[in-house]
Amino acid sequence: MRVIYVAGKYRGDCENDVFENIMLARKAAVKLWQQNWAVICPHTNSAFMGSRLGDTKFLEGDLEIVSRVDTVYMLRGWQDSQGAREELGLAIGLGKEIIYEG
């Protein structure tokens, strides 16, 4: 089974925006699991923990995870996320397969 990482916007202007971004990522993760991927979805892995550790710690961990997966799945709107852009840049640099949400 191949491993796929879900990348996309997490933050928003308010907590409801964060919640909606988490739910969009979760929906994509479910779809990918149904397609026989082993899914890493950082949105659900660290939901609402940002104020405890800060964004830098999570991005460092997420980049490490990206370096270990087979494929990166870019959610719609990924361009609005600095973290997702960094994850994509690393994935491209490492020659990972990239799938863009249609």
N, C-alpha and C positions, 0 to 999 in steps of 0.2 A: 504494500500500500504506500502510495506516495504522500508526502507531507506538504501541505499548503498553508501559507500564512496570509491572513486577511489584513490588509492595510487600508486605512481610510481615516477620515476626520473623526476625532474623539471630542475635542473641546467645542464649546459653543458660548453664546452670550449669556446663557442662564443654565441652571441645572436641568431644565426640561430639554434644552437642546442637547446636552450631554446624554441624557436618557434616550432621546430619539436616535442619536448616533450609535449608541450601544445596541439598541434594538435593530437598527438596520444592519449592523455588522453581524449580530446574532442570527438574523434571518438568512443572510448570505452563508453563514457558517453551517446552518442546518441544511441548506440546499447542497453545499459542497460535501457534507457528510453523506447525504443521500446519493451523491455521485461517486462514492467510495474513496474520497480523500480522507486522510487523517488531518484534521483541521486545528491550527493554532489561531485563536481569535483573541488578541490582546485586549480588545474592548471588554470582553467578558472576564478575562483573567484578572484584570486589575480595576474593575468597575468602581468608580467613585473613591479610589484610593489616592488620587493625585495630591490632595492637600496634605496627606501624611508624609509623602516622600518627595514630592516635586516631580516635575516633568522630566528632568534630566536623568534621573535614576531609571525611570521607565523606558525612555528612549534608548539608553545604553543597553538595557536588557533586550529590548525589542530588536535592536540592530544585531545583537548576538544571535538571537533566535533566527532572524532572516538569514544570517550566514550559514545556518544549519539545515534549512528547509530545501525542498526541491523546487517549489514554485511559490510565487507571490501573487495574490489576488487583489487587484486594486479596485476598491469600491468606487462607485460614482461619486464625484466631488472630491476625490483625493487631492486634486490640485490646490484645494483650500487649506490643506494641512501641511505645515512645515515638517512634522514628523513623518508623514506618509511620503513626502517628497524625498526625504533623506533615506527612508527605507527603500524606495524605488531606486534611487541612485546607487545604493550599495548592491541591491539585487542585480541591477544591470552590470555594474562593475565586476560582479562575481559570475556573470553569465547565467544567472537563474532564469528559468522560464517565467514570463510575466503574462498574466491573464487580466484583462480589463473587463470590469462588469459592463455588460451590454445594455 
